[in-house]
Each structure stands twice: as structure tokens, then as C-alpha cells.
Amino acid sequence: MTKKTKITIISILVIILIVGCIIFFPKKSDNLTLTNIQSNVILSKTSEKNLKQLYGKPKKRNTNIHDVNKKYYYSDGLEGTINDNLDNYWNEMRYDKKAPLKDTRNYDYYLEYSGKNLGVNYVRFFFWKDRVYDIQFGNKIVNENAAKKDKYLKKILPYEG
């Protein structure tokens, strides 16, 4: 076997290994679905570290308090948003009953995530005292196939936002 043949075989094996890793070891953001959030996030208990372990690095971390609270209170400026249509989701959301009640209107920061299996364009986790106290989903379905597979989103399809 010539040196050139050995290099070619090794190169092919390395490419197969890399492709195999991509296929068999999905990114943490692939776990990001409304159903998965419902199962794993506990309001007033889940920390930023917990979110990063579950879903990887966020797309955005916003610490500008004015902007954070503007995004929260005036998210899309519309009635009848996806968040408004997820009644069952919010009724089933878990929270830590021992945690302190949020004593201010303002949140400290938010983390924004997106992912191919989320179905909507983003999810924002709003933090107060380093714990998630609220969640906001984007108002645009960007992956209808993912939305059809999600326990909560499929109940509101077709969504005209």
C-alpha cells in the first residue's frame, strides 16, 4: 500500500467519524421543545447553569434591564399571541412553592434560545435573582413539522400570528 493510499483511507475514516459524531451526538439545543421545557424547567428554581446544561449556550443574553422588561411586558404588542393560546401549558407549568415571590415588576435579565425542534422562532427565559421566573415564546411558527410533533404546539395549529 502506498503512502498516498494510506492517507486517503485515513482521511475517509476521519470524515466518517466526524459525520457519525454529528449524527449520533445531537446538540443540546435539539432538546429544546415546549414539551421538554415543560418537563425540565421549574419556575423560580431553574438556574442559568441548569438551562445551559439542558439546552447549551443561549443565542442571546440580555442584561439591559430597560430592554429586558420592555421585551417582557410588550413582547409582540398583540393580543392572541402563541403565549396566550397555550392555556394548558401555563396551567401545567411547575414552580418551586418554597421560592420567594417576585417582589418587583422588573426582571434582571433574559436568555434567548432557538433550535430546530422548538417550532417557534425563540424562547426567552426571564430571570430574577438568578432563577427563571417566567418564559416567553416567540410568536412565529418557523418549523411546522416540529410544531406538529410538540404536545402543546400541535393543539394550536394552524396558527395565524
C-alpha positions in Angstrom: 0.0 0.0 0.0 1.4 3.4 -1.0 1.7 6.3 1.3 -0.9 8.2 -0.8 -3.4 5.3 -0.4 -2.9 5.2 3.4 -3.5 9.0 3.6 -6.7 8.6 1.5 -8.0 5.8 3.7 -7.2 7.7 6.9 -8.9 10.8 5.6 -12.1 8.9 4.7 -12.2 7.3 8.1 -11.8 10.7 9.8 -14.6 12.1 7.7 -16.9 9.1 8.6 -16.0 9.6 12.3 -16.9 13.3 12.2 -20.2 12.6 10.4 -21.0 9.8 12.8 -20.4 12.1 15.8 -22.7 14.8 14.3 -25.5 12.2 13.7 -25.2 10.3 16.9 -24.4 13.1 19.3 -27.0 15.8 18.7 -26.6 19.3 20.0 -28.2 20.3 23.3 -30.4 22.8 21.5 -32.0 19.8 19.7 -33.7 19.1 23.0 -35.3 22.5 23.0 -39.1 21.9 22.6 -42.0 23.3 24.5 -42.7 19.8 25.9 -39.1 19.4 27.0 -39.1 22.8 28.7 -42.4 21.8 30.4 -40.7 18.6 31.7 -37.4 20.1 32.8 -37.8 23.8 33.8 -39.2 24.6 37.3 -40.1 28.3 37.6 -38.3 30.1 40.5 -35.9 27.2 40.8 -34.2 26.6 37.5 -30.9 28.5 37.2 -28.9 29.7 34.2 -26.4 26.9 34.8 -29.3 24.4 34.6 -30.5 25.8 31.3 -27.0 25.7 29.8 -26.8 22.0 30.9 -30.1 21.3 29.3 -30.0 23.4 26.1 -26.4 24.6 25.7 -25.2 28.1 25.1 -28.0 30.7 24.6 -28.3 32.6 21.4 -28.6 35.9 23.4 -28.1 37.1 27.0 -29.7 40.5 27.6 -28.9 42.3 30.8 -30.2 45.7 29.9 -33.0 46.0 32.5 -35.0 48.5 30.5 -34.9 46.4 27.3 -35.5 43.1 29.2 -38.7 44.4 30.8 -39.8 46.1 27.6 -39.5 42.8 25.8 -41.4 41.0 28.6 -44.3 43.4 29.0 -44.6 44.4 25.4 -43.4 41.2 23.7 -45.3 41.5 20.4 -47.8 44.1 21.4 -50.6 41.9 20.2 -53.5 40.0 21.8 -53.9 36.4 20.9 -50.2 35.5 20.7 -48.9 32.0 20.9 -48.3 32.6 24.6 -52.0 33.5 25.1 -53.1 30.3 23.3 -51.1 27.9 25.4 -53.5 27.8 28.4 -52.8 24.1 29.1 -49.1 24.8 29.0 -49.2 27.5 31.6 -51.7 25.6 33.8 -49.3 22.6 33.9 -46.1 24.6 34.4 -44.3 23.6 37.6 -42.9 26.2 40.1 -41.0 26.0 43.3 -43.5 26.7 46.1 -40.7 27.4 48.6 -39.1 30.1 46.5 -39.6 33.8 47.3 -42.3 35.6 45.5 -41.0 38.1 43.0 -41.4 41.4 44.7 -40.8 43.7 41.8 -42.1 44.2 38.3 -38.7 44.1 36.8 -36.6 41.1 35.7 -32.8 41.1 35.9 -32.0 39.6 32.5 -33.2 37.0 30.0 -31.6 34.2 28.0 -32.9 33.7 24.5 -32.7 30.3 22.8 -33.7 29.0 19.4 -33.5 25.5 18.0 -34.5 23.4 15.0 -37.0 21.4 17.1 -38.5 24.3 19.0 -41.2 25.1 16.4 -41.3 28.8 17.2 -38.7 31.4 16.4 -37.4 31.7 20.0 -37.9 31.1 23.7 -36.9 33.7 26.4 -36.3 32.7 30.0 -36.7 35.7 32.3 -34.6 35.7 35.4 -34.9 37.3 38.8 -32.3 36.6 41.5 -30.6 34.1 39.1 -33.7 31.9 38.7 -36.2 31.5 35.8 -39.4 33.3 36.9 -41.1 33.4 33.5 -40.9 32.1 30.0 -42.0 33.7 26.7 -42.2 32.0 23.4 -41.8 33.7 20.0 -45.0 34.5 18.1 -43.9 32.9 14.8 -44.0 29.2 13.9 -40.8 28.6 12.0 -40.9 24.9 11.8 -44.4 23.4 11.3 -43.1 19.8 11.3 -41.6 20.4 14.8 -44.7 22.2 15.9 -46.9 19.2 14.8 -44.7 16.9 16.9 -44.9 19.0 20.1 -47.6 18.1 22.6 -48.6 21.8 23.2 -48.0 23.5 19.8 -49.9 20.9 17.8 -53.1 21.8 19.8 -53.0 25.4 18.5 -52.1 24.6 14.8 -52.8 26.1 12.4 -51.6 29.3 14.0 -52.0 32.6 12.2 -49.8 35.0 14.1 
